[in-house]
Amino acid sequence: MEVSAIGLGCMGMSFLRGTHPNRKACIALIRHAVEQGVTLFDTAEAYGPFENEEIVGEALRPFHGEIPLTTKIGFTYEGTRYTGVSSAPAVLRAALENALRRFHTDCMDLVYIHRRDFSRPIEEVAETMLGFKREGKLRHWGLSEVGGGTLRRAHAVFPVTALQSEYSLTWREPETNGVFAACEELGVGLVPFGPVAKGFLGGFVNECTLYVDTPVDNRKLFPRYTPENIRKALPLLAALEEFGKSRGVTVPQLALAWCLAKAPWIVPIPGTCRLAHLEEDLRAASITLSAEEVAALDALTVAHPVVGDRYPPSEDARVDREA
C-alpha cells in the first residue's frame, strides 16, 4: 500500500481538541490536501464518535479509486458514549459495516484495530480481520499502540500493513519497545500520530494555555501538558527553534523531516484544521536531513527531556507494550 510521504490527521476536526471548524470547512481542507498530493487521511469510528468518519467519508467521496480509505475500529458504545475496548468479532463487524456506509464504499483499504483488547489473543483478532478480507470488505489491516511482540504475532496470522503509534522528538518509545525492529524486519509501515507533540512543537501550547471543557480538549488530561511540565519542556522548544533557524525551517517542519529521516517506511500524520498549517507541514517532505543533523536532534531530546506521562493511568493501561 503506497501513500504520500505525509498524511493528514483529521481527529481534531470533530473530537478532543476543543472548538472545531464547521463541517463544510473540514471537507474543503481535506479536498485541498488531496489536490496537494496527500493520499493518507486518518480518522476513526471513535472520533466523535462517528462524526469524523462521516466528514472524511464525504470529503473523499469524489476521489474513490484514487485515495485509500482508512479508519480505526475496536470500541463499544451506548449511543455515542464510549463504554469500552472490544475486538469481539461481532463488534468489529458492526464497526466495519458502519465504516463502509459512512465512506460510501463496499471495501475499505486499511482498517486498524484502535486499541488492543487484552481479553482476546491477538491471533484471534487477526483471524477475524482476515475473514473480512476474504469477504472483500477490506484490503489491508493495521494495529495501533502495540509493541513489537504483539505486532509479530499478529503478522504471522495475517500480514500487517501499518502500525500507528505516537512518535515524535518528544516521545521515542517505538525505538525501544520492539516496534522499529519489527517494522523493519516485517515490512510494516509506521504511521506516527502526534508528530508535532499535539501542538507543543508548533508553539501552539504553552504554560498559559487554557484547555476548554466544552467541547473537551483532552490535552488538559495529559500529565505532560500541565503548566509545570510545559514550562520544563520549553528549553527543548527553544533549542529546536534555534536549530531550525540555521536551516530556514520551522520547528513543525523540522519535527516532520526528522520522522521521515528515521526510516523510509515512516509516514507521519500531523493533524490540523488550518490551511496555512497544512501547507507548512507538507513542505517538510522536501526537507532532507543529514545523518549528522538527525543525530544532533536526537542529542537535543536527551539534553532537554520532556517530563510528565503522556497519558493518565486509565488511558495508559490500554497501551500494549509487549516487546
Buried (B, 14 or more C-beta within 10 A) or exposed (E): BEBBBBBBBBBBBBBBBBEBBEBEBBBBBBBBBBEBEBBBBBBBBBBBBBBBBBBBBBBBBEBEEEBBBBBBBBBBBEEEEEEBBBBBBEBBBBBBEBBBEBBEBEBBBBBBBBBBBEEBBBEEBBBBBBBBBEEEBBBBBBBBBBBBBBBBBBBEBBBBBBBBBBBBBBBBBBEEBBBBBBBEEBEBBBBBBBBBBBBBBBEBBBBEBEBEEEEBBBBBBBBBBBEEBBEBBEBBBEBBBEBBEEEEBBBBBBBBBBBBBBEEBBBBBBBBBEEEBBEBBBBBBEBEBEEEBBEEBBEBBEEBEBEBEBBEEEBEEBBBBBB
